[in-house]
Amino acid sequence: MKQNLKDDILPRKSSGVFALVAVLALGVSAAAYDEVHQKVNAGEQDLIMVDRLNEVAHLQVLLAEISNGRLDAAKHELRAKLAVELAALQPLVVESSQEASTYARCVLTQLDRDQKLHPDYYLTSSTSTGRGKIKVVQSGRQVAASKLINQ
């Protein structure tokens, strides 16, 4: 009789212990996920802030160049910045949603029209939206952006 009682209690207790361990593991996993999620969000916010600070610093440099009468240097900086931004935009257009891609293509089409009217404003063409890489090369006071095919 003692053996039957022992055999009967063990299965009942093991399922309860298993359920308790499963609930504890779920709680630990949820806490770990929440902590990682908070760190990722904090990291994203830090990146956004640093990016904005870099933009502000760049704008201050451009404003100082304009204020000091160095218009050619300011134009050069703006052309280089535009070339880099257009180069960075290309892969994003290809991988974005259809709505965002359509909007981007509209804006890029307008930029292409402006480039035809004022080619001295631009260092690169924004028409390419392929998956090729775009390289921005600075040589002395000249900056050029060109699409590299299959590299």
C-alpha positions as CSV (number, residue, x, y, z in Angstrom):
1,M,0.0,0.0,0.0
2,K,2.9,2.4,0.8
3,Q,4.3,1.7,-2.6
4,N,1.1,2.5,-4.4
5,L,0.7,5.7,-2.4
6,K,4.3,6.7,-3.3
7,D,3.8,5.9,-7.0
8,D,0.5,7.9,-7.0
9,I,1.9,11.1,-5.3
10,L,5.0,11.3,-7.5
11,P,3.2,11.9,-10.8
12,R,0.9,14.5,-9.2
13,K,3.8,16.4,-7.7
14,S,5.9,16.3,-10.9
15,S,3.3,17.9,-13.0
16,G,2.9,20.7,-10.5
17,V,6.6,21.2,-10.2
18,F,6.9,21.2,-14.0
19,A,4.1,23.9,-14.2
20,L,5.9,26.0,-11.6
21,V,9.2,25.8,-13.4
22,A,7.5,26.7,-16.7
23,V,5.8,29.8,-15.1
24,L,9.1,30.8,-13.5
25,A,11.0,30.4,-16.8
26,L,8.3,32.5,-18.6
27,G,8.6,35.2,-16.0
28,V,12.4,35.3,-16.3
29,S,12.2,35.4,-20.1
30,A,9.7,38.2,-20.1
31,A,11.9,40.2,-17.7
32,A,14.9,39.6,-19.9
33,Y,13.0,40.6,-23.0
34,D,11.8,43.8,-21.4
35,E,15.3,44.7,-20.4
36,V,16.7,44.1,-23.8
37,H,13.8,46.0,-25.4
38,Q,14.5,49.0,-23.2
39,K,18.2,49.0,-24.0
40,V,17.5,48.8,-27.7
41,N,15.0,51.7,-27.5
42,A,17.6,53.7,-25.5
43,G,20.3,53.0,-28.0
44,E,18.0,54.1,-30.9
45,Q,17.2,57.3,-29.1
46,D,21.0,57.9,-28.5
47,L,21.7,57.4,-32.2
48,I,18.9,59.8,-33.2
49,M,20.3,62.4,-30.8
50,V,23.9,62.0,-32.1
51,D,22.7,62.2,-35.7
52,R,20.8,65.4,-34.9
53,L,23.8,66.9,-33.1
54,N,26.0,66.1,-36.1
55,E,23.5,67.8,-38.4
56,V,23.4,70.9,-36.1
57,A,27.2,71.0,-36.1
58,H,27.4,70.8,-39.9
59,L,24.8,73.5,-40.3
60,Q,26.7,75.7,-37.9
61,V,29.9,75.2,-40.0
62,L,28.0,76.1,-43.2
63,L,26.5,79.2,-41.5
64,A,29.9,80.3,-40.3
65,E,31.3,79.9,-43.9
66,I,28.5,81.9,-45.3
67,S,28.8,84.6,-42.6
68,N,32.6,84.9,-43.3
69,G,32.0,85.4,-47.0
70,R,33.3,81.9,-48.0
71,L,30.3,81.1,-50.3
72,D,32.3,78.8,-52.5
73,A,33.3,76.7,-49.5
74,A,29.7,76.6,-48.3
75,K,28.5,75.6,-51.7
76,H,31.1,72.9,-51.9
77,E,30.0,71.5,-48.5
78,L,26.4,71.5,-49.5
79,R,27.1,69.8,-52.8
80,A,29.1,67.1,-51.0
81,K,26.4,66.7,-48.4
82,L,23.8,66.4,-51.1
83,A,25.8,63.8,-53.0
84,V,26.3,61.7,-49.8
85,E,22.6,61.9,-48.9
86,L,21.5,60.9,-52.4
87,A,24.0,58.0,-52.3
88,A,22.7,56.8,-48.9
89,L,19.1,57.2,-50.1
90,Q,19.3,54.9,-53.1
91,P,19.3,51.5,-51.2
92,L,16.6,52.7,-48.9
93,V,14.3,53.5,-51.9
94,V,14.7,50.0,-53.2
95,E,13.9,48.3,-49.9
96,S,11.1,50.6,-48.8
97,S,7.4,50.0,-48.9
98,Q,5.6,50.8,-52.2
99,E,4.0,54.0,-50.9
100,A,7.3,55.3,-49.5
101,S,9.1,54.2,-52.7
102,T,6.6,56.0,-54.9
103,Y,7.0,59.2,-52.9
104,A,10.8,58.9,-53.0
105,R,10.7,58.5,-56.8
106,C,8.6,61.6,-57.1
107,V,11.1,63.6,-55.1
108,L,14.0,62.1,-57.0
109,T,12.3,62.9,-60.3
110,Q,12.0,66.6,-59.2
111,L,15.6,66.6,-58.2
112,D,16.5,65.2,-61.7
113,R,14.5,68.1,-63.3
114,D,16.3,70.6,-61.1
115,Q,19.7,69.0,-61.9
116,K,19.0,69.5,-65.6
117,L,18.2,73.1,-65.0
118,H,21.1,73.8,-62.6
119,P,23.8,71.1,-63.2
120,D,26.3,73.2,-61.2
121,Y,24.2,72.5,-58.0
122,Y,24.7,68.7,-58.1
123,L,27.6,66.3,-58.1
124,T,25.7,63.2,-58.8
125,S,22.5,62.0,-60.5
126,S,19.7,60.8,-58.4
127,T,18.0,58.7,-61.1
128,S,19.6,55.4,-60.2
129,T,17.6,53.3,-57.8
130,G,19.2,50.0,-58.4
131,R,21.0,47.8,-55.9
132,G,24.5,48.8,-57.0
133,K,26.7,50.6,-54.6
134,I,27.4,54.3,-54.9
135,K,30.8,55.7,-54.1
136,V,31.5,59.2,-53.1
137,V,35.1,60.3,-53.7
138,Q,36.7,63.5,-52.6
139,S,39.7,64.8,-54.3
140,G,41.1,68.2,-53.3
141,R,38.1,70.6,-53.6
142,Q,36.1,68.3,-55.9
143,V,33.7,65.7,-54.7
144,A,32.1,63.1,-57.1
145,A,29.6,60.4,-56.6
146,S,29.3,57.6,-59.0
147,K,27.5,54.3,-59.1
148,L,29.7,51.2,-59.1
149,I,28.2,48.3,-61.0
150,N,28.6,44.8,-59.5
151,Q,31.3,45.7,-57.0
